[in-house]
Structures are given as structure tokens and as C-alpha cells.
Amino acid sequence: MPPTKHGLGRGLGALIPPGVPAALAPGVREVEVARISPNPRQPRHRMDQDALRDLANSIKEHGLIQPLIVTPAPDSTDLAPRYQLIAGERRWTAAKLAGLERVPVIVRGATPQEMLELALVENIQRADLNPLEEATAYRELVDEFGLTQEQVASKVGKDRTTVANALRLLKLPEQVRAALADETISEGHARAILTVADEKQQRALLRTVIENHYSVRQTEETARRMNEEPKIKVQHATVAKGSARIEREMPAATRALEDEFRKALSTRVEVTRSKQGGKIVISFYS
């Protein structure tokens, strides 16, 4: 009976069983840390520095328990072998911080596509990627390597809908993506903002969410109102000739703010904006 083949979605267990000490794992060798370079297709762009220092302290005391997965670098030679990481960049970085000169590795051949796939799977399984990093890696597999969303999902052990929803995050305006990347807003907030079709309104909703500390549920409700009434026309009194009344257009985000005040104060509230600023009028009755 031929051996059973497993997809990448099962993770790196096919390369080295979890929990097996590096010295006992088959095919492990030690190489100089300086001969290893980062994976150029590493999807993760940020590391928690406190967690990295903790890992470095652990490695300093106990050594590197699990070997890194590497592949020969393009400039590698028999006399001067060099390697690129496939998986284990966080452990490699911590090992350097710990002062290790040599680290255990497993060497295997890998195409650029496999390097991205394996790094992506490792990070997903360890929850090391933020939503945008994950989405960007999916996009690279689709655009650069010609995979369908179904194929990407199969590679990383996800369903197609999850991959499709992740890719949609890349359509958000830069300001929203930046807020998601630095965790000013959550993925739930970003998905709610994404339901608003107009980019200008998306940016307006982002400001409202941040300024008012909206929950995901409040963001979803505000987005729903913005879609139902993209621009709500209201009558606004002016001090022009004869105090004539003119129509102005109120952004839905402002209307949502009025609603919040109205609910909190149980009275009529009007928020008006102008180029110079704005005002809030609160009605009360004797």
C-alpha cells in the first residue's frame, strides 16, 4: 500500500513530529547561525519583542528543542553552504539573541511556492499572523503562483469562504488597513467597515469607531444605517437673508452620533458640522 499523502494543512508535523527533541529527530544536523538567512517570502512582518526576549531566555537555558526547517540558498556552494529558512524564523531570531553560534536544522528542497506555503501554515497554526499578513500571503499564492482560492484553502487547511473573506480585507482603504494592522480596530470592526460601499464613508466610519470606541456590534449597526441612507438630507436654519432655510446633507456617521446622544440623554439632540468645526444642540423642557 502506498504511503498516505498529507496536505500542508496538517502543518509541519510531516517534517518533524511535535515534541521530538532535535537531537533525536531523523535528518537533523547543526549549522552555523550566520549561514542562515530569513525566508524572503515570510508572511509575518512583526514580532512581539517581549515574547521574543522570553523565548531567547528559554533557549539560553534549555537550548533549541525543535530544529529549524531550511532549504539550500541560491548562492550556496559545497565549500560554503548557505541556507534560507522555510519555518522557524521566530526561533532563529531568538537563538541569535540568546547567543547561539550553531542551531539544529532539517534541510529539505523547496520551491519558492512551497517556502511561502510552509511559512504560512506554520504562522497560521501558531496564530502569529495578523489578518492583513495572512490575506497578503493568500494574495501572493493567487497572483504569483496562479492558485485558485479553493487551492489556497486546501493548502492551508481552511475553507474557501475563509480565504475569500480574508482577501476582501485588502480592498479596504489604507487608513483602515493601518488601523487593523496596529490593532487599533479588530478584524470584526474591519469587516463591518468593509460592508460600506463608498470608500469616503468607510474612512468616516473608521473615525467614528475610533473616536467613540465602538464595539463591533455598534460598528455593524452604524454601517447598516449608512448603507440604508448614504446621505440623509435635513433642514438646517441659516442666518442668511430672512433666515431662509436651506437643505444640507448630513453624513450618516454624524446622524449615528446624534442617535447615540439621543439615547444617552433621552432628549432631542442635533449635531451640525461646518468647515470651521461644529456644534451640538441639546433640547430640554421645563
C-alpha positions as CSV (number, residue, x, y, z in Angstrom):
1,M,0.0,0.0,0.0
2,P,1.5,3.4,-1.0
3,P,2.1,5.8,1.9
4,T,-0.7,8.2,2.6
5,K,0.0,11.8,1.4
6,H,-1.0,14.7,3.6
7,G,-1.6,18.3,2.6
8,L,0.2,21.2,4.1
9,G,-2.9,22.0,6.2
10,R,-1.7,19.3,8.7
11,G,1.2,21.6,9.4
12,L,4.9,20.8,9.9
13,G,4.3,17.5,11.7
14,A,5.1,15.7,8.5
15,L,8.6,17.2,8.6
16,I,9.3,16.7,12.3
17,P,6.9,15.3,14.9
18,P,6.0,17.8,17.6
19,G,7.7,17.2,20.9
20,V,10.6,15.2,19.4
21,P,13.9,16.5,20.7
22,A,16.1,18.0,18.0
23,A,19.0,15.5,18.7
24,L,16.7,12.5,18.3
25,A,14.9,13.7,15.1
26,P,15.9,12.0,11.9
27,G,17.9,14.0,9.4
28,V,18.9,16.7,11.8
29,R,22.2,18.5,11.5
30,E,23.8,21.5,13.1
31,V,24.8,24.6,11.1
32,E,26.2,28.0,12.0
33,V,23.5,30.6,12.7
34,A,25.4,33.0,10.5
35,R,24.9,30.7,7.5
36,I,21.1,31.0,7.7
37,S,19.1,33.9,6.2
38,P,15.4,34.7,6.6
39,N,12.7,33.4,4.3
40,P,12.2,36.1,1.7
41,R,8.6,35.0,1.5
42,Q,7.9,35.2,5.2
43,P,4.3,36.4,5.6
44,R,4.8,37.7,9.1
45,H,6.3,41.2,9.3
46,R,6.0,41.9,13.0
47,M,7.2,40.1,16.1
48,D,6.2,40.6,19.7
49,Q,9.5,41.8,21.2
50,D,8.7,40.9,24.8
51,A,7.7,37.3,23.7
52,L,10.9,37.1,21.6
53,R,13.0,38.0,24.7
54,D,11.2,35.4,26.7
55,L,11.9,32.8,24.1
56,A,15.6,33.8,23.9
57,N,15.9,33.4,27.6
58,S,14.3,29.9,27.4
59,I,16.6,28.9,24.6
60,K,19.6,30.2,26.5
61,E,18.7,27.9,29.4
62,H,17.4,24.8,27.6
63,G,18.7,25.1,24.0
64,L,16.7,25.0,20.8
65,I,14.4,22.0,21.3
66,Q,12.9,21.8,17.8
67,P,15.1,22.1,14.7
68,L,14.6,24.8,12.1
69,I,13.4,23.8,8.6
70,V,15.8,25.2,5.9
71,T,16.5,24.9,2.2
72,P,19.8,25.5,0.4
73,A,20.1,29.2,-0.6
74,P,20.6,30.1,-4.2
75,D,24.2,31.2,-3.5
76,S,25.0,28.1,-1.6
77,T,28.1,26.0,-2.6
78,D,29.6,22.8,-1.3
79,L,32.5,24.7,0.2
80,A,30.4,27.5,1.6
81,P,26.9,26.1,2.2
82,R,24.2,28.7,3.0
83,Y,20.6,28.2,3.8
84,Q,17.2,30.0,3.8
85,L,14.6,29.5,6.4
86,I,11.4,27.7,5.5
87,A,10.0,27.6,9.0
88,G,11.2,28.7,12.4
89,E,12.1,32.4,11.9
90,R,11.0,33.4,15.4
91,R,13.1,30.6,16.9
92,W,16.1,31.5,14.7
93,T,15.8,35.2,15.8
94,A,15.6,34.2,19.4
95,A,18.5,31.8,19.1
96,K,20.7,34.7,17.8
97,L,19.5,36.9,20.7
98,A,20.5,34.0,23.1
99,G,24.0,34.0,21.6
100,L,23.9,30.5,20.0
101,E,26.5,30.0,17.3
102,R,25.1,26.8,15.9
103,V,21.5,25.5,15.7
104,P,19.8,22.2,14.7
105,V,18.2,22.2,11.3
106,I,16.5,19.9,8.9
107,V,17.5,20.6,5.3
108,R,14.9,20.0,2.5
109,G,14.5,21.2,-1.0
110,A,11.7,23.7,-1.5
111,T,10.4,25.8,-4.4
112,P,9.5,29.5,-3.8
113,Q,5.8,28.5,-3.6
114,E,6.5,25.8,-1.1
115,M,8.5,28.2,1.0
116,L,5.6,30.6,1.2
117,E,3.1,27.8,1.8
118,L,5.1,26.2,4.7
119,A,5.8,29.6,6.3
120,L,2.1,30.5,6.0
121,V,0.9,27.2,7.5
122,E,3.4,27.5,10.5
123,N,2.3,31.0,11.3
124,I,-1.5,30.3,10.9
125,Q,-1.2,27.3,13.2
126,R,0.6,29.4,15.8
127,A,-1.7,32.4,15.4
128,D,1.4,34.5,14.6
129,L,-0.1,36.5,11.7
130,N,-2.4,39.5,11.8
131,P,-5.4,39.4,9.4
132,L,-3.7,41.5,6.8
133,E,-0.4,39.5,6.8
134,E,-2.5,36.3,6.3
135,A,-4.5,37.9,3.5
136,T,-1.4,39.2,1.8
137,A,0.1,35.8,1.7
138,Y,-3.1,34.3,0.3
139,R,-3.0,37.0,-2.4
140,E,0.6,36.1,-3.3
141,L,-0.3,32.5,-3.7
142,V,-3.2,33.5,-6.0
143,D,-1.4,36.2,-8.0
144,E,2.2,34.9,-8.3
145,F,1.6,31.2,-8.3
146,G,-1.8,31.0,-10.0
147,L,-3.6,29.1,-7.3
148,T,-7.4,29.4,-7.1
149,Q,-9.0,30.3,-3.8
150,E,-10.0,26.7,-3.4
151,Q,-6.5,25.5,-3.9
152,V,-5.2,28.0,-1.3
153,A,-7.8,26.9,1.2
154,S,-6.7,23.3,0.7
155,K,-3.0,24.1,1.1
156,V,-3.5,25.9,4.5
157,G,-6.3,23.8,5.9
158,K,-9.1,26.4,5.7
159,D,-12.4,26.6,3.8
160,R,-12.7,28.7,0.7
161,T,-15.0,31.2,2.3
162,T,-12.4,32.0,5.0
163,V,-9.8,32.7,2.3
164,A,-12.2,34.8,0.2
165,N,-13.2,36.9,3.3
166,A,-9.5,37.4,4.2
167,L,-8.7,38.6,0.6
168,R,-11.6,41.2,0.8
169,L,-9.7,42.9,3.7
170,L,-7.1,44.0,1.2
171,K,-9.7,46.2,-0.6
172,L,-10.1,48.5,2.5
173,P,-8.6,52.0,2.3
174,E,-5.1,52.4,3.6
175,Q,-6.2,54.2,6.8
176,V,-8.5,51.3,7.7
177,R,-5.8,48.7,6.9
178,A,-3.3,50.6,9.0
179,A,-5.7,50.7,12.0
180,L,-6.2,46.9,11.6
181,A,-2.5,46.2,11.4
182,D,-1.7,48.1,14.6
183,E,-4.7,46.7,16.3
184,T,-6.5,50.0,16.8
185,I,-9.5,48.1,15.4
186,S,-10.3,44.4,15.3
187,E,-10.9,42.2,12.3
188,G,-14.6,42.3,13.2
189,H,-14.6,46.1,13.0
190,A,-12.8,45.9,9.7
191,R,-15.3,43.5,8.2
192,A,-18.1,45.8,9.3
193,I,-16.5,48.8,7.7
194,L,-16.0,46.7,4.5
195,T,-19.8,46.4,4.1
196,V,-20.0,50.2,3.4
197,A,-19.6,50.5,-0.4
198,D,-18.2,54.1,-0.6
199,E,-14.5,54.5,0.4
200,K,-15.1,58.0,1.7
201,Q,-17.8,56.7,4.0
202,Q,-15.5,53.8,5.1
203,R,-13.0,56.3,6.3
204,A,-15.7,58.4,8.0
205,L,-16.9,55.3,9.8
206,L,-13.4,54.4,10.9
207,R,-13.0,57.8,12.5
208,T,-16.4,57.4,14.3
209,V,-15.4,53.9,15.5
210,I,-12.1,55.1,16.9
211,E,-13.4,58.4,18.4
212,N,-16.3,56.7,20.1
213,H,-14.8,53.4,21.0
214,Y,-17.5,51.5,19.2
215,S,-17.9,47.8,19.7
216,V,-18.1,45.5,16.6
217,R,-21.9,45.4,17.1
218,Q,-22.2,49.2,17.1
219,T,-20.0,49.4,14.0
220,E,-22.2,46.9,12.2
221,E,-25.3,48.8,13.1
222,T,-23.8,52.1,12.0
223,A,-22.6,50.6,8.7
224,R,-26.1,49.2,8.2
225,R,-27.6,52.7,8.6
226,M,-25.0,54.2,6.3
227,N,-25.9,51.7,3.6
228,E,-29.6,52.4,4.0
229,E,-29.2,56.2,4.0
230,P,-25.9,57.1,2.4
231,K,-26.7,60.8,2.8
232,I,-29.6,62.0,4.9
233,K,-31.0,65.4,3.9
234,V,-32.1,67.5,6.8
235,Q,-33.4,71.1,7.1
236,H,-30.8,73.5,8.5
237,A,-31.6,77.1,9.6
238,T,-29.2,79.7,8.5
239,V,-28.7,83.4,9.3
240,A,-28.8,84.3,5.6
241,K,-31.4,86.7,4.2
242,G,-34.7,86.4,6.0
243,S,-33.3,83.4,7.9
244,A,-34.1,81.3,4.8
245,R,-34.0,77.6,5.3
246,I,-31.7,75.5,3.0
247,E,-31.1,71.9,2.7
248,R,-27.8,70.4,3.8
249,E,-26.5,66.9,3.5
250,M,-25.6,65.2,6.8
251,P,-23.2,62.2,6.7
252,A,-24.7,59.1,8.1
253,A,-21.8,58.9,10.6
254,T,-23.0,62.3,12.1
255,R,-26.5,61.0,12.2
256,A,-25.3,57.9,14.1
257,L,-23.6,60.2,16.6
258,E,-26.8,62.1,17.1
259,D,-28.6,58.9,17.8
260,E,-26.1,57.9,20.4
261,F,-26.5,61.3,22.2
262,R,-30.3,61.0,21.9
263,K,-30.3,57.5,23.5
264,A,-28.0,58.6,26.3
265,L,-29.8,61.8,27.2
266,S,-33.3,60.9,26.3
267,T,-34.0,64.2,24.6
268,R,-33.7,65.8,21.2
269,V,-30.1,66.4,20.1
270,E,-28.8,68.0,16.9
271,V,-25.2,67.8,15.7
272,T,-24.1,70.2,13.0
273,R,-20.8,70.4,11.1
274,S,-19.1,73.2,9.2
275,K,-15.6,73.8,7.8
276,Q,-14.7,75.7,11.0
277,G,-15.9,73.0,13.4
278,G,-19.4,72.3,14.5
279,K,-21.9,72.4,17.4
280,I,-24.1,70.1,19.5
281,V,-27.6,71.4,20.4
282,I,-29.3,69.6,23.3
283,S,-33.0,70.4,23.8
284,F,-34.6,70.4,27.3
285,Y,-38.1,71.1,28.5
286,S,-39.4,72.7,31.7
